[in-house]
Amino acid sequence: MCRFPIEDYPKAESALVGEPGNIFLQYHSYAGEIFIHGVIGVVFSAMLLFLWILFFIGRYLCCCLWTQRFCFLCSPIPSKDGYRTCRDIYLPVIFYFVGGIAIAVAASLAFIGNEDISVAASNAFLHANGLVSDLMKFLGRSR
């Protein structure tokens, strides 16, 4: 015996993946909305990973090649030519500021995702508890 009437299956499939017979996910469906948010998260994470790798390689090269001309941002050797305000002060501050904003955004997205998962897990356990209580009632009646 089915828990849901068979007549509701097309409506449930439409809500889950979109119109029946369409091989592509539709944006207004449940799976389509999850897909959109998943793609945004993956692209954002890949971009941050690429920037981190780029920073790591650049920092490693600067630490190994302090005497080279292009290591103006991280060399501990004082510059003989003096310092430029834009290149030597504002540029690193902007990089750190953008990095801080990226970390704050990633942390807030992780917090929101954690809250959504907590609510979904609580609802799943609530419905599982309802299923167990219904099963106990059923077994009590059938006894």
NUKEPA-964186 format. One record per atom (N, C-alpha, C): residue in three letters; atom name; x, y, z. Coordinates in Angstrom, 1 decimal, always signed. Layout:
% NUKEPA-964186
[ala; CA; [X; Y; Z]]
...
//
This chain:
% NUKEPA-964186
[met; N; [+0.8; -1.2; +0.0]]
[met; CA; [+0.0; +0.0; +0.0]]
[met; C; [+0.9; +1.2; +0.0]]
[cys; N; [+0.5; +2.2; -0.8]]
[cys; CA; [+1.3; +3.4; -1.0]]
[cys; C; [+0.9; +4.4; +0.1]]
[arg; N; [+1.9; +5.2; +0.6]]
[arg; CA; [+1.7; +6.2; +1.6]]
[arg; C; [+1.0; +7.4; +1.0]]
[phe; N; [+1.2; +7.7; -0.3]]
[phe; CA; [+0.6; +8.8; -1.0]]
[phe; C; [-0.2; +8.2; -2.1]]
[pro; N; [-1.3; +8.9; -2.5]]
[pro; CA; [-2.1; +8.5; -3.6]]
[pro; C; [-1.3; +8.6; -4.9]]
[ile; N; [-1.5; +7.7; -5.8]]
[ile; CA; [-0.8; +7.6; -7.1]]
[ile; C; [-1.2; +8.9; -7.9]]
[glu; N; [-2.3; +9.5; -7.7]]
[glu; CA; [-2.7; +10.7; -8.5]]
[glu; C; [-1.8; +11.9; -8.2]]
[asp; N; [-1.2; +11.9; -7.0]]
[asp; CA; [-0.3; +13.0; -6.6]]
[asp; C; [+1.1; +12.9; -7.1]]
[tyr; N; [+1.5; +11.7; -7.7]]
[tyr; CA; [+2.8; +11.5; -8.2]]
[tyr; C; [+3.2; +12.5; -9.3]]
[pro; N; [+2.4; +12.8; -10.3]]
[pro; CA; [+2.8; +13.8; -11.3]]
[pro; C; [+3.0; +15.2; -10.7]]
[lys; N; [+2.2; +15.6; -9.8]]
[lys; CA; [+2.3; +16.9; -9.2]]
[lys; C; [+3.6; +17.0; -8.3]]
[ala; N; [+3.9; +15.9; -7.6]]
[ala; CA; [+5.2; +15.8; -6.8]]
[ala; C; [+6.4; +15.9; -7.7]]
[glu; N; [+6.3; +15.1; -8.9]]
[glu; CA; [+7.5; +15.1; -9.8]]
[glu; C; [+7.6; +16.5; -10.4]]
[ser; N; [+6.5; +17.2; -10.7]]
[ser; CA; [+6.6; +18.5; -11.3]]
[ser; C; [+7.2; +19.5; -10.3]]
[ala; N; [+6.9; +19.4; -9.0]]
[ala; CA; [+7.5; +20.2; -8.0]]
[ala; C; [+8.9; +19.9; -7.8]]
[leu; N; [+9.3; +18.7; -7.9]]
[leu; CA; [+10.7; +18.3; -7.7]]
[leu; C; [+11.6; +18.6; -8.8]]
[val; N; [+11.3; +18.3; -10.0]]
[val; CA; [+12.2; +18.5; -11.2]]
[val; C; [+11.7; +19.3; -12.3]]
[gly; N; [+10.4; +19.7; -12.2]]
[gly; CA; [+9.8; +20.5; -13.3]]
[gly; C; [+8.8; +19.6; -14.0]]
[glu; N; [+8.4; +20.1; -15.2]]
[glu; CA; [+7.4; +19.4; -16.0]]
[glu; C; [+7.8; +18.0; -16.4]]
[pro; N; [+6.9; +17.0; -16.3]]
[pro; CA; [+7.3; +15.7; -16.7]]
[pro; C; [+7.6; +15.6; -18.2]]
[gly; N; [+8.6; +14.8; -18.5]]
[gly; CA; [+9.1; +14.6; -19.9]]
[gly; C; [+10.2; +15.6; -20.3]]
[asn; N; [+10.4; +16.7; -19.6]]
[asn; CA; [+11.5; +17.6; -19.9]]
[asn; C; [+12.7; +17.1; -19.2]]
[ile; N; [+13.8; +17.0; -20.1]]
[ile; CA; [+15.0; +16.4; -19.6]]
[ile; C; [+15.9; +17.4; -18.8]]
[phe; N; [+15.6; +18.7; -18.9]]
[phe; CA; [+16.4; +19.7; -18.2]]
[phe; C; [+15.7; +20.1; -17.0]]
[leu; N; [+16.5; +20.4; -15.9]]
[leu; CA; [+15.9; +21.0; -14.7]]
[leu; C; [+15.3; +22.3; -15.0]]
[gln; N; [+14.2; +22.6; -14.4]]
[gln; CA; [+13.6; +23.9; -14.5]]
[gln; C; [+13.9; +24.8; -13.3]]
[tyr; N; [+14.0; +26.1; -13.5]]
[tyr; CA; [+14.5; +26.9; -12.4]]
[tyr; C; [+13.5; +27.0; -11.2]]
[his; N; [+12.2; +26.9; -11.5]]
[his; CA; [+11.2; +27.0; -10.4]]
[his; C; [+11.0; +25.7; -9.7]]
[ser; N; [+11.6; +24.7; -10.1]]
[ser; CA; [+11.5; +23.4; -9.4]]
[ser; C; [+12.4; +23.4; -8.2]]
[tyr; N; [+12.2; +22.4; -7.3]]
[tyr; CA; [+13.0; +22.3; -6.1]]
[tyr; C; [+14.5; +21.9; -6.4]]
[ala; N; [+14.7; +21.0; -7.3]]
[ala; CA; [+16.0; +20.6; -7.7]]
[ala; C; [+16.7; +21.7; -8.5]]
[gly; N; [+16.0; +22.4; -9.3]]
[gly; CA; [+16.5; +23.5; -10.0]]
[gly; C; [+17.0; +24.6; -9.1]]
[glu; N; [+16.3; +24.9; -8.1]]
[glu; CA; [+16.7; +26.0; -7.1]]
[glu; C; [+18.0; +25.5; -6.3]]
[ile; N; [+18.0; +24.2; -6.0]]
[ile; CA; [+19.2; +23.7; -5.3]]
[ile; C; [+20.4; +23.7; -6.2]]
[phe; N; [+20.2; +23.4; -7.5]]
[phe; CA; [+21.3; +23.4; -8.5]]
[phe; C; [+21.8; +24.8; -8.6]]
[ile; N; [+21.0; +25.8; -8.7]]
[ile; CA; [+21.5; +27.2; -8.9]]
[ile; C; [+22.3; +27.6; -7.7]]
[his; N; [+21.9; +27.3; -6.5]]
[his; CA; [+22.6; +27.7; -5.3]]
[his; C; [+23.9; +26.9; -5.2]]
[gly; N; [+23.9; +25.6; -5.6]]
[gly; CA; [+25.1; +24.8; -5.6]]
[gly; C; [+26.1; +25.3; -6.6]]
[val; N; [+25.7; +25.7; -7.8]]
[val; CA; [+26.6; +26.2; -8.8]]
[val; C; [+27.3; +27.5; -8.3]]
[ile; N; [+26.5; +28.4; -7.7]]
[ile; CA; [+27.0; +29.6; -7.2]]
[ile; C; [+28.1; +29.3; -6.1]]
[gly; N; [+27.8; +28.4; -5.2]]
[gly; CA; [+28.8; +28.0; -4.1]]
[gly; C; [+30.0; +27.4; -4.7]]
[val; N; [+29.9; +26.6; -5.7]]
[val; CA; [+31.1; +25.9; -6.3]]
[val; C; [+31.9; +26.9; -7.0]]
[val; N; [+31.3; +27.8; -7.8]]
[val; CA; [+32.1; +28.8; -8.5]]
[val; C; [+32.8; +29.8; -7.6]]
[phe; N; [+32.1; +30.2; -6.5]]
[phe; CA; [+32.7; +31.1; -5.5]]
[phe; C; [+33.8; +30.4; -4.8]]
[ser; N; [+33.7; +29.1; -4.5]]
[ser; CA; [+34.7; +28.4; -3.8]]
[ser; C; [+35.9; +28.2; -4.7]]
[ala; N; [+35.7; +27.9; -6.0]]
[ala; CA; [+36.8; +27.7; -6.9]]
[ala; C; [+37.5; +29.0; -7.2]]
[met; N; [+36.8; +30.1; -7.2]]
[met; CA; [+37.5; +31.4; -7.4]]
[met; C; [+38.4; +31.7; -6.2]]
[leu; N; [+37.8; +31.5; -5.0]]
[leu; CA; [+38.6; +31.7; -3.8]]
[leu; C; [+39.9; +30.8; -3.7]]
[leu; N; [+39.7; +29.5; -4.1]]
[leu; CA; [+40.8; +28.6; -4.1]]
[leu; C; [+41.9; +29.1; -5.1]]
[phe; N; [+41.5; +29.5; -6.3]]
[phe; CA; [+42.4; +30.0; -7.3]]
[phe; C; [+43.2; +31.2; -6.8]]
[leu; N; [+42.4; +32.2; -6.1]]
[leu; CA; [+43.1; +33.3; -5.6]]
[leu; C; [+44.1; +33.0; -4.5]]
[trp; N; [+43.7; +32.0; -3.6]]
[trp; CA; [+44.6; +31.6; -2.6]]
[trp; C; [+45.9; +30.9; -3.1]]
[ile; N; [+45.7; +30.1; -4.1]]
[ile; CA; [+46.9; +29.5; -4.8]]
[ile; C; [+47.8; +30.5; -5.4]]
[leu; N; [+47.1; +31.5; -6.1]]
[leu; CA; [+47.9; +32.6; -6.7]]
[leu; C; [+48.7; +33.4; -5.6]]
[phe; N; [+48.0; +33.7; -4.5]]
[phe; CA; [+48.7; +34.4; -3.4]]
[phe; C; [+49.8; +33.6; -2.9]]
[phe; N; [+49.6; +32.3; -2.6]]
[phe; CA; [+50.6; +31.4; -2.1]]
[phe; C; [+51.8; +31.3; -2.9]]
[ile; N; [+51.6; +31.1; -4.2]]
[ile; CA; [+52.7; +31.1; -5.2]]
[ile; C; [+53.5; +32.4; -5.2]]
[gly; N; [+52.8; +33.5; -5.3]]
[gly; CA; [+53.4; +34.8; -5.3]]
[gly; C; [+54.2; +35.1; -4.0]]
[arg; N; [+53.6; +34.7; -2.9]]
[arg; CA; [+54.3; +34.9; -1.6]]
[arg; C; [+55.5; +34.1; -1.5]]
[tyr; N; [+55.4; +32.8; -2.0]]
[tyr; CA; [+56.6; +31.9; -1.9]]
[tyr; C; [+57.7; +32.4; -2.8]]
[leu; N; [+57.3; +32.9; -4.0]]
[leu; CA; [+58.4; +33.4; -4.9]]
[leu; C; [+59.0; +34.7; -4.3]]
[cys; N; [+58.2; +35.5; -3.6]]
[cys; CA; [+58.8; +36.7; -3.0]]
[cys; C; [+59.7; +36.3; -1.8]]
[cys; N; [+59.3; +35.3; -1.1]]
[cys; CA; [+60.1; +34.9; +0.0]]
[cys; C; [+61.4; +34.3; -0.4]]
[cys; N; [+61.4; +33.6; -1.6]]
[cys; CA; [+62.6; +33.0; -2.1]]
[cys; C; [+63.5; +34.0; -2.8]]
[leu; N; [+62.9; +35.0; -3.4]]
[leu; CA; [+63.7; +35.9; -4.3]]
[leu; C; [+63.6; +37.3; -3.8]]
[trp; N; [+63.9; +37.5; -2.5]]
[trp; CA; [+63.8; +38.9; -1.9]]
[trp; C; [+64.6; +39.9; -2.6]]
[thr; N; [+65.7; +39.5; -3.2]]
[thr; CA; [+66.6; +40.5; -3.8]]
[thr; C; [+66.1; +40.9; -5.2]]
[gln; N; [+65.1; +40.2; -5.7]]
[gln; CA; [+64.6; +40.5; -7.1]]
[gln; C; [+63.8; +41.8; -7.1]]
[arg; N; [+63.7; +42.4; -8.2]]
[arg; CA; [+63.0; +43.7; -8.4]]
[arg; C; [+61.5; +43.7; -8.2]]
[phe; N; [+60.9; +42.5; -8.5]]
[phe; CA; [+59.4; +42.5; -8.5]]
[phe; C; [+58.9; +42.2; -7.1]]
[cys; N; [+59.7; +42.0; -6.1]]
[cys; CA; [+59.2; +41.6; -4.8]]
[cys; C; [+59.0; +42.9; -3.9]]
[phe; N; [+58.3; +43.9; -4.4]]
[phe; CA; [+58.2; +45.1; -3.7]]
[phe; C; [+57.1; +45.0; -2.6]]
[leu; N; [+56.2; +44.0; -2.7]]
[leu; CA; [+55.1; +44.0; -1.7]]
[leu; C; [+55.5; +43.2; -0.4]]
[cys; N; [+56.5; +42.3; -0.5]]
[cys; CA; [+56.7; +41.5; +0.7]]
[cys; C; [+58.1; +41.3; +1.1]]
[ser; N; [+59.0; +42.0; +0.5]]
[ser; CA; [+60.4; +41.9; +0.8]]
[ser; C; [+60.8; +42.6; +2.1]]
[pro; N; [+61.5; +42.0; +3.0]]
[pro; CA; [+61.9; +42.7; +4.3]]
[pro; C; [+63.1; +43.7; +4.1]]
[ile; N; [+63.7; +43.6; +2.9]]
[ile; CA; [+64.8; +44.5; +2.6]]
[ile; C; [+64.2; +45.9; +2.2]]
[pro; N; [+64.6; +47.0; +3.0]]
[pro; CA; [+64.1; +48.3; +2.6]]
[pro; C; [+64.4; +48.7; +1.2]]
[ser; N; [+63.5; +49.4; +0.6]]
[ser; CA; [+63.7; +49.9; -0.7]]
[ser; C; [+64.6; +51.1; -0.8]]
[lys; N; [+65.6; +51.1; -1.7]]
[lys; CA; [+66.5; +52.2; -1.8]]
[lys; C; [+65.9; +53.4; -2.5]]
[asp; N; [+64.9; +53.1; -3.3]]
[asp; CA; [+64.2; +54.2; -4.1]]
[asp; C; [+63.1; +54.8; -3.4]]
[gly; N; [+62.8; +54.4; -2.2]]
[gly; CA; [+61.6; +54.9; -1.4]]
[gly; C; [+60.4; +54.2; -1.7]]
[tyr; N; [+59.3; +54.6; -1.2]]
[tyr; CA; [+58.0; +53.9; -1.3]]
[tyr; C; [+57.0; +54.8; -2.0]]
[arg; N; [+56.1; +54.1; -2.8]]
[arg; CA; [+55.0; +54.8; -3.4]]
[arg; C; [+53.8; +54.6; -2.6]]
[thr; N; [+53.0; +55.5; -2.4]]
[thr; CA; [+51.8; +55.4; -1.6]]
[thr; C; [+50.8; +54.4; -2.2]]
[cys; N; [+50.5; +54.5; -3.5]]
[cys; CA; [+49.5; +53.6; -4.1]]
[cys; C; [+50.0; +52.2; -4.1]]
[arg; N; [+51.2; +52.0; -4.7]]
[arg; CA; [+51.7; +50.6; -4.9]]
[arg; C; [+52.1; +49.9; -3.6]]
[asp; N; [+52.7; +50.6; -2.7]]
[asp; CA; [+53.2; +50.0; -1.5]]
[asp; C; [+52.3; +50.0; -0.3]]
[ile; N; [+51.3; +50.9; -0.3]]
[ile; CA; [+50.4; +51.0; +0.9]]
[ile; C; [+49.0; +50.6; +0.5]]
[tyr; N; [+48.4; +51.3; -0.5]]
[tyr; CA; [+47.0; +51.1; -0.8]]
[tyr; C; [+46.8; +49.7; -1.4]]
[leu; N; [+47.6; +49.2; -2.3]]
[leu; CA; [+47.4; +48.0; -3.0]]
[leu; C; [+47.4; +46.8; -2.0]]
[pro; N; [+48.3; +46.7; -1.0]]
[pro; CA; [+48.2; +45.6; -0.1]]
[pro; C; [+47.0; +45.7; +0.9]]
[val; N; [+46.7; +46.9; +1.2]]
[val; CA; [+45.5; +47.1; +2.1]]
[val; C; [+44.2; +46.7; +1.4]]
[ile; N; [+44.1; +47.1; +0.1]]
[ile; CA; [+43.0; +46.7; -0.7]]
[ile; C; [+42.9; +45.1; -0.8]]
[phe; N; [+44.0; +44.5; -1.0]]
[phe; CA; [+44.0; +43.0; -1.1]]
[phe; C; [+43.6; +42.4; +0.2]]
[tyr; N; [+44.1; +42.9; +1.3]]
[tyr; CA; [+43.7; +42.3; +2.6]]
[tyr; C; [+42.2; +42.6; +2.9]]
[phe; N; [+41.8; +43.8; +2.5]]
[phe; CA; [+40.4; +44.2; +2.7]]
[phe; C; [+39.4; +43.3; +1.9]]
[val; N; [+39.8; +43.1; +0.6]]
[val; CA; [+38.9; +42.2; -0.2]]
[val; C; [+39.0; +40.8; +0.3]]
[gly; N; [+40.1; +40.3; +0.8]]
[gly; CA; [+40.2; +39.0; +1.4]]
[gly; C; [+39.4; +38.9; +2.6]]
[gly; N; [+39.4; +39.9; +3.4]]
[gly; CA; [+38.6; +39.9; +4.7]]
[gly; C; [+37.1; +39.9; +4.3]]
[ile; N; [+36.7; +40.6; +3.3]]
[ile; CA; [+35.3; +40.6; +2.9]]
[ile; C; [+34.9; +39.2; +2.3]]
[ala; N; [+35.8; +38.6; +1.6]]
[ala; CA; [+35.5; +37.3; +1.0]]
[ala; C; [+35.4; +36.3; +2.2]]
[ile; N; [+36.2; +36.4; +3.2]]
[ile; CA; [+36.1; +35.5; +4.3]]
[ile; C; [+34.8; +35.7; +5.1]]
[ala; N; [+34.4; +36.9; +5.3]]
[ala; CA; [+33.2; +37.2; +6.0]]
[ala; C; [+32.0; +36.7; +5.2]]
[val; N; [+32.0; +36.9; +3.9]]
[val; CA; [+30.9; +36.4; +3.0]]
[val; C; [+30.8; +34.9; +3.1]]
[ala; N; [+32.0; +34.2; +3.0]]
[ala; CA; [+32.0; +32.7; +3.0]]
[ala; C; [+31.5; +32.3; +4.4]]
[ala; N; [+31.9; +32.9; +5.5]]
[ala; CA; [+31.5; +32.6; +6.8]]
[ala; C; [+30.0; +32.7; +7.0]]
[ser; N; [+29.4; +33.8; +6.4]]
[ser; CA; [+28.0; +34.1; +6.6]]
[ser; C; [+27.2; +33.0; +5.7]]
[leu; N; [+27.7; +32.7; +4.5]]
[leu; CA; [+27.0; +31.7; +3.7]]
[leu; C; [+27.1; +30.3; +4.4]]
[ala; N; [+28.2; +30.0; +5.1]]
[ala; CA; [+28.3; +28.8; +5.8]]
[ala; C; [+27.4; +28.7; +7.0]]
[phe; N; [+27.2; +29.9; +7.7]]
[phe; CA; [+26.3; +30.0; +8.8]]
[phe; C; [+24.9; +29.8; +8.4]]
[ile; N; [+24.5; +30.4; +7.3]]
[ile; CA; [+23.1; +30.3; +6.7]]
[ile; C; [+22.9; +28.9; +6.3]]
[gly; N; [+23.9; +28.3; +5.6]]
[gly; CA; [+23.7; +26.9; +5.2]]
[gly; C; [+23.6; +25.9; +6.4]]
[asn; N; [+24.4; +26.2; +7.5]]
[asn; CA; [+24.3; +25.4; +8.7]]
[asn; C; [+22.9; +25.5; +9.3]]
[glu; N; [+22.3; +26.7; +9.4]]
[glu; CA; [+21.0; +26.9; +9.9]]
[glu; C; [+20.0; +26.2; +9.1]]
[asp; N; [+20.1; +26.3; +7.8]]
[asp; CA; [+19.1; +25.6; +6.9]]
[asp; C; [+19.2; +24.0; +7.1]]
[ile; N; [+20.4; +23.5; +7.2]]
[ile; CA; [+20.6; +22.1; +7.4]]
[ile; C; [+20.0; +21.7; +8.8]]
[ser; N; [+20.2; +22.5; +9.8]]
[ser; CA; [+19.7; +22.2; +11.2]]
[ser; C; [+18.2; +22.2; +11.1]]
[val; N; [+17.6; +23.1; +10.4]]
[val; CA; [+16.1; +23.1; +10.3]]
[val; C; [+15.6; +21.9; +9.6]]
[ala; N; [+16.3; +21.5; +8.5]]
[ala; CA; [+15.9; +20.4; +7.7]]
[ala; C; [+16.1; +19.1; +8.5]]
[ala; N; [+17.2; +19.0; +9.2]]
[ala; CA; [+17.4; +17.8; +10.0]]
[ala; C; [+16.4; +17.7; +11.1]]
[ser; N; [+16.0; +18.8; +11.8]]
[ser; CA; [+15.0; +18.8; +12.8]]
[ser; C; [+13.7; +18.3; +12.2]]
[asn; N; [+13.3; +18.9; +11.0]]
[asn; CA; [+12.1; +18.5; +10.4]]
[asn; C; [+12.1; +17.0; +10.0]]
[ala; N; [+13.2; +16.5; +9.5]]
[ala; CA; [+13.3; +15.1; +9.2]]
[ala; C; [+13.1; +14.2; +10.4]]
[phe; N; [+13.7; +14.6; +11.5]]
[phe; CA; [+13.5; +13.8; +12.8]]
[phe; C; [+12.1; +13.9; +13.3]]
[leu; N; [+11.5; +15.1; +13.1]]
[leu; CA; [+10.1; +15.3; +13.5]]
[leu; C; [+9.2; +14.4; +12.7]]
[his; N; [+9.4; +14.3; +11.4]]
[his; CA; [+8.6; +13.5; +10.6]]
[his; C; [+8.9; +12.0; +10.8]]
[ala; N; [+10.1; +11.7; +11.1]]
[ala; CA; [+10.4; +10.3; +11.4]]
[ala; C; [+9.8; +9.9; +12.7]]
[asn; N; [+9.7; +10.8; +13.7]]
[asn; CA; [+9.0; +10.5; +14.9]]
[asn; C; [+7.5; +10.3; +14.7]]
[gly; N; [+7.0; +11.1; +13.8]]
[gly; CA; [+5.6; +10.9; +13.4]]
[gly; C; [+5.3; +9.6; +12.8]]
[leu; N; [+6.3; +9.1; +11.9]]
[leu; CA; [+6.2; +7.8; +11.3]]
[leu; C; [+6.2; +6.7; +12.3]]
[val; N; [+7.1; +6.8; +13.3]]
[val; CA; [+7.2; +5.8; +14.3]]
[val; C; [+5.9; +5.7; +15.1]]
[ser; N; [+5.4; +6.9; +15.5]]
[ser; CA; [+4.2; +6.9; +16.3]]
[ser; C; [+3.0; +6.4; +15.5]]
[asp; N; [+3.0; +6.7; +14.2]]
[asp; CA; [+1.9; +6.1; +13.3]]
[asp; C; [+2.1; +4.6; +13.2]]
[leu; N; [+3.3; +4.1; +13.1]]
[leu; CA; [+3.5; +2.7; +13.1]]
[leu; C; [+3.1; +2.0; +14.4]]
[met; N; [+3.4; +2.7; +15.5]]
[met; CA; [+3.0; +2.1; +16.8]]
[met; C; [+1.5; +2.0; +16.9]]
[lys; N; [+0.8; +3.1; +16.5]]
[lys; CA; [-0.7; +3.1; +16.5]]
[lys; C; [-1.2; +1.9; +15.6]]
[phe; N; [-0.6; +1.8; +14.4]]
[phe; CA; [-1.0; +0.7; +13.5]]
[phe; C; [-0.8; -0.6; +14.1]]
[leu; N; [+0.4; -0.9; +14.7]]
[leu; CA; [+0.6; -2.1; +15.3]]
[leu; C; [-0.3; -2.4; +16.5]]
[gly; N; [-0.6; -1.3; +17.3]]
[gly; CA; [-1.6; -1.4; +18.4]]
[gly; C; [-3.0; -1.8; +17.9]]
[arg; N; [-3.4; -1.2; +16.8]]
[arg; CA; [-4.7; -1.5; +16.2]]
[arg; C; [-4.8; -2.9; +15.6]]
[ser; N; [-3.7; -3.3; +15.0]]
[ser; CA; [-3.7; -4.6; +14.3]]
[ser; C; [-3.5; -5.8; +15.4]]
[arg; N; [-3.0; -5.4; +16.6]]
[arg; CA; [-2.9; -6.4; +17.6]]
[arg; C; [-4.3; -6.8; +18.1]]
//
